[in-house]
């Protein structure tokens, strides 16, 4: 908390932080819940649906679901930015990696998934290619969601581990002194590069595969941050 603000100002900041935490969780549940719906339920149905059923979903259900999806992502991101500012008295590598993944996921929604899904819904000539791009970014977000959620919960409630630091007066702590932040950031950017320039890999292409990959990635990141 920012204790440079005294009395009423301090109380007001604390009140706003509690409201912001509630909204951050609420928007986050909506965003990630819809992400899982699209990947674990919706995608499977669209593969098996008749042309009429698929058209009905794309024209009636998908636009409404994507509306909640993209705006929930935006407000999760904005409330998260406020929280990062508010809790600026402490630092953790896990929080930094989690925030990086969340930011990339938010950008994937607005810059890749939504623009390409609009083409799919409109049935443009390049709808198939657009759908593949949107699916890859969506599966990447699903993969990131596992370690991202772990780090958000871990960093908020657990203050143990090699790479959890508290702010020391007069000492600047950036986190880049720790190899875990460099390694973690490099891995995140490599996975995102595949989402932008690569293709659907076998560790992403099925529901079972992305769940297994997400859990393995979470375990790797957890061990990396805790021990290295």
N, C-alpha and C positions, 0 to 999 in steps of 0.2 A: 504494500500500500504506500502511497505517496504522503509521507508524514510532514512534508514541508507546508502543507495546507492545514491550518489550525481550526479548532472549534467547529463552527457551523459548516465551514467549507469541507472539513475532513469528514464530518458526518454525512454531508450530501454526496461526497465522492463514494463513500462506503455504500450508501443507499443505491446510487446509480450502478455501482458494480454488482450488487445483488440482483437488480433488475436485469442488467446486461447478462449475467450468468444464466439466469432463467431463460431469457430469450435466445441466448447462444445454444443452450441445450435443446430448446424447443425447435428452433430452426434446423439445428443439426440432425435431430431425430427425423424431421420431415425430409430433409435432403438425403440422408443416407438410407432411410427407409425406402424412398422412391428409387434410389440407385439399386438397392437390392431387389426391389420388385422388378425393375426393368431387366436386370441380369439373371435373376433366379427364376422368375415366373414368366414375365412378358415375352422375353426372347424365345423361350421354349415353345410358348403357345403360337407365336407368329410362324415358327418353322412348321408346325403341324396344322395350322388353320387352313381352311379352304380360302380360295381367292376372295370370296364374298366376306368371310369372317375377318380376314386380314385387312381388307379395305375398310370395314366397319370400325375396327380397332384404330387404324391409322387416321381415319377422318373424325372419329367421335371421342375416343378415349385418349389417344396419345397427345393431342394438343393440350388438353386440359391437364393431364399428368405432367407434361413438360413445363407448363406454366408454373405449377407449384414447385417443380424440381429446380428450375433455374433461379427463381426468386428466393427459394429457401437457401440455395447455395450462396447467393449474394449476401443475404442478411446473416447467414452463419459466418461468412468471411468478415463482414463489417463489425459484428459484435465481437468476433475473435480478435480483431485488431485493437478494439478498445480494451479488451481484457489484457492483451500483451502490454499495452501502455500502462494499464493500472497496476499490474503485478511486476512492474519493472524493477523492483528492489531485489529480485532474485534471478538466478540464471541456471538453466540446465541444458545440456546438449540434447536430451530427449525432447524438451519443449521446442527447441530450435528445429530439429528434424521433423517433428510432428507438424509444426507451423508451416514448414516448407512444403510438406506433402499436401496439407490442406489448401495452401495457396495454389499449388499446381492443379489440384483437383478442381478448385473453383474456376481457374482459367480454362481448364479442359471443357468444363460445362459451357462456358460462354463463348469460347473461341473455336471449339471443335465440335462438340456434341450438338449443341443447339443449331448452329448454322447448317450442319449436315442433315440433321433431323428435319429441318424445314424443307429441304429438297426431297427427302423421302416422303414426307406428308403430301407435298405438292405433286409428286410423281414426275419429276423432271427427267430429262434424258440420262443424266448422270446419277440418278437416284440410287442405283445399286452400288456404285463407287462411294457415294456419300454415306450410304448405310454402313459400309464396311469401315470407313473412317470413324464414324460415330461409335460403332460397336467396339473398335479397338480402344478408343479413348475411354469409353465407359467401362470396359473390362480392366483397363489400367487404373481407373479410379477405384474400382472394386478391390483390386490388389492393394493399392495404397491405403484403403480405408482400414484395414486390419491393424497395421503398425501405427497409423495415425491415431486411431482411437485408443490404442494401448498407451501411446505416449501422452495423449491428452489426459487420460485418467491417472497414469503413473505420475506425471509431473505435478498434477494438482493435489494428489493425496499421499504420495510417498516421497520422502526427502532423504533417501539413502542411496548409496551407490557411488562409484568412483567419480562419475562425471556430473554430480549434482553440486552446484556451487551457490553460496550465498554472496551477496554483494559485500565487499570489504571496503570501508570508507577510504577514499584516496587511492584505491587500486582499481584499474579498469580491467574487467574480465570480458573478453570477447568470445571465448570458447574455441577459437581457432588454434589455441595452444594444444588442443587435444586431438590426437589422431582420429578418434571416433567420429568427430564432426566432419573431418575431411573425407573419410571413407564413406560415411553415411550419405553425405551430400553427393559425392561422385556416383554412388549406386542409384540414388533417386533420380539424378539427372540422366543417367544411362537408360533407366527404365522409361523415363518420359521421352527421351529421344526416339525410342522404339515406337512410342505412341504417335509421334509426329511423323517420323520418316520411315518406320519399319513396317512390320506386318503382324498379324495375329499369330503368336507363337503357341506351341502345344501346351505351355504352362498357363495359358490364358483362355484357350478356345472353348473349354467346357466349364460348366458350373463346378463340378468336382475339382477340376484342375486349378481354377482360380482360388477356390477356398483353400485347397492344400498349399498352393503357392503363397497365399496371403498369410497363413499360419506360420509357414516356414520363414517367410520374410520377417514376420513379427518376432519370432524367436531369435533370428539372427541379429536384428536391431537391438533387441533387449539385452542380449549377451554382449554385443559390441559396446553399448553405452554403459552398461554396468561394470564391465571389466577393463575396457581398453581406453 
